[in-house]
């Protein structure tokens, strides 16, 4: 009887050897926690489709951010819910907009925490599109002007990183030039470079009140069928000055993450989006899956695919589990 010379199981035979040959690590350093900020005081409004996620007023947000900082999560991503919406999304770029106020408060309390702000108009426009609508479609260049104003106002408030998520052509270059012209050459740009027109954003649109009132986002977000196009989008954003590139969503696009990682030597982020979170939470609430194990497996998969930064609503839980010394 011939026995195998190579026995891969030898490398799995104890926790010590498994630790030693483990190829992918998941660390708290990899995580960015998205947060939603709203007007008012004492507000913590649960987002129904995203258990554990809330719309916070600034006072409550500060408590939450303190908890994030205590868990050593290096960064947060802020989304704003304005007091009112209009055709041009004016609250997105007002000096006293909700995100601008929140950034000032957070940076004052936690100067070392990396504050990333989402740059988009969809939460602020009455029609829910990511830009200025002209003749039924989103006008690219006119929208860029407003995105630039938004980025400048976030930078002035103290944002460390601005993250344009609108998918207009040329917005990264315009934002970079405007930031530099205003002395903000140290503000980073994390570009939502390959952002797909995904049904997995559904719960986010409840959280941010940002569903389009007519039509869809297919004329600016990418077709889920395309991978080569993602490489062109990433290349353009790098040429325009992006510091960090992003693929979004994460789980249905692991191949895209890998492709981008192989071709570009830039820090790569992946956004584990709202619908991906909701699915896990729903199944876990039903007792159908082990939430902790599933989340750690999914995030390890995103890292194995090639992302070094993961934006995820699971970040707080994951930080806690990693602190407790859960084996990944
Ligand atoms: C804004 C924006 C969206 C998300 C991040 N920034 C929604 C969208 O494009 O409709 C989605 C995040 C998530 O689903 O968790 N444009």
Boltz pocket constraint, residues with backbone or C-beta under 6 A from the ligand:
constraints:
  - pocket:
      binder: B
      contacts: [[A, 118], [A, 120], [A, 122], [A, 130], [A, 165], [A, 166], [A, 200], [A, 201], [A, 202], [A, 203], [A, 204], [A, 205], [A, 210], [A, 272], [A, 273], [A, 274], [A, 275]]
      max_distance: 6.0
